[in-house]
Amino acid sequence: MYDILEGEHIVLRKAKEDDYKSMLKNVWGDPEVYQWMLFQPTLTEEEAIDRCHRSMEFQKDHYAYFVTDKETDEAFGLCGIKELEPGHFDESGIGIAVKNQGKGYGKEVVALLLDLAFNKLGAIDFTYGYYQDNIRSKKVAEYFGFEYDHTYEMTRPWDGSQKVIDSCLLTRDKYLRMFRNEV
């Protein structure tokens, strides 16, 4: 089930019992991070312990990971993909701690997820979506050659805020043409 995906600076791995502390501090409880996420913020240590346990259970049979520092193993993000239909994968959320943003970790996360989808799972295509006002996510999509597909609106469940999302697509052929030598 590909429990560990290793990059140059990060490791995508399944959650561990003690990750709740760093995830609470770096992701779940940080308004600068959860403003971009669909999930409800986690603000207390008790909630973080419960959320970590739920993450561990969910990750058992899903391609969902915590993003960790390769040297320290500190969890500072989350990410995942899901197969919507055979061969058609969708990014199912990416969040990186503010202190780790702007350092290329988002690109490294997406590179690892694309490698998983196209090279290990045989994806036909991969969908990547981002809130229109999330400039960093848009730049990541552009970097990897995703092509705009459509825009849709949604209501975020936990706070009722209206979000506009641009959905982009990367095909297997384009991925292989662009990144064959880097994988």
N, C-alpha and C positions, 0 to 999 in steps of 0.2 A: 504493500500500500504506500510505498515511498514515504516513510516516516521522517526522513531527514533529507533536506536538499541543501547542499553546501555551496556557498559562493566564495568570492575572494575575501570579503570582509564580514559577511553575515552567514548565519545558518538559519534555515527555516526548519523548525522542529515542532513536535507535539509538545503540549503544555506539560509542565511538571508542577507538583504540589506547591512548591515555594515560589512559583512565578507570580503569585497573586500580588506580592508587594511591589515588584517593579512594574507590573501591568497597571496597577492602581495609580502609581505615581506617574508613569510615563504615558499611558494611553487612556485607560478607562475613566480616570478621574480628572483629566486635563481638558478644560473647555476649548483650548486651542486645537486639540485633536478631535474631540467628539463633535465639534461643530460640523465636521465634514462626514460624520458617520451616521448610519441608520440606527445604530444601537442607542439605547438609553444609557446615560452616564452611570457609572458606578462610583459612589462617593465615600463609602465606608469600608473599613477593613473586612467586616463581616460580609458585606455584599461582594467584595473582591474574592474572598475565599470561596463563596458560593459560585460566583461566575467562573472562577478558575476550574472548579470541579465540573461545571456544566461544559466548559470548553474542552476539558479532558475527555469527557464522555462523547461529545460531538465529534471531536477529532479522530476518534477510534475508527469511524467508517466514512470520513469525509477528507477531502484534500484541503484541510484547513491547518494553519500553522501559526506559531508565534515567531516573530522575527527576533533573532538574538545576535548579540555581538559575538563574533567568532572567537575573540580572545578571552572575554570575561564571562560569556554565556548569559549576560543580562538580557532579559526580554524587554524589547522597546518597541514592539509593533505586532501587528497581526495581518494575516492575509489568507486568501483561499481562492480556489476555483471550484466550479461545479459543472457537471456535464448535463446540459439541458435536454439534449437529444443525442443519440449516438454520434460521436465525432464533433459535436458542437459544444464548445466550452465557453464559460462566462466567468470573468473575474467576479468574485463574490465579496469583495471588500478588501481594502488595503488601508492600514493606518500606521503611521510612523510617529514616534515621539518628537516633539518640537525640537529638542536638543539634537536630534539626529537628522533633521530635515536640511535639505540643501547640501548634502554631502554625497549624493549619488546612491544612497541606500534604496530609494524608491525605484530607481532604474534597475538596481541589482535584484530587488524583489521581483519586479516584472520579468526580468530576464530569466530568473529561475522558474517562475510560473509558466512562462512561454516554453521553456525547455521541457518542463514536465508535460505540458499539454501536447506539444507537437512531436517531441522526440521520444517520449516515454509512453504516452497514452494514444498516440496516433491521431491527434485532432485534425479535423478538416478546416476549422476556423475557430477564432477566439474573439470574444466580445469584451470590450473594455468600456466602462462608463464612468463619467465624472460629472460632478455638479459644474454647471457652466462657469460659476465664479471661482472655481478651484484651478487657478492658473498653473500651479505645479503639476497637477494631474494631467492637465491638457498638454503640457510640455512633454511629459513622459509618453503620452499617446503619440505625439508627433515624432518623438525620437525613434520609437519602434515602428513607425510607418503605418500605424492604424489609420484607416480611412473612415471619415465621418459616414455614419449610416442613417441615424435619425435622432430627433430630440423628443423627449417625453417629459411630462410633469408627474410628480408624485407628492403625496402627503407623507411626511415622516411620521411614523406611528407614535413615537414617544412624546413629541411636542406639538404635533399638528402643523409644523411649518411646511410651506410649499417649496418644493425644490424642482429645478429644471435641470434635466440630465441630458448630456450629449452622449450618445452611444456610438462607438466606433468598432470597426471590424478589421481583423487581420487574418488573411487566408494562409493556409499552409504553404502554398506556392510562393507567395510573397515573403513569408517568414524564411523559408529555405533559401530563397535568392539573396535576402538581405543578411542573414546571420549564419549561413552554412559554415563558414570558417571560424566562427567565434564560439561554437558550442563544443 
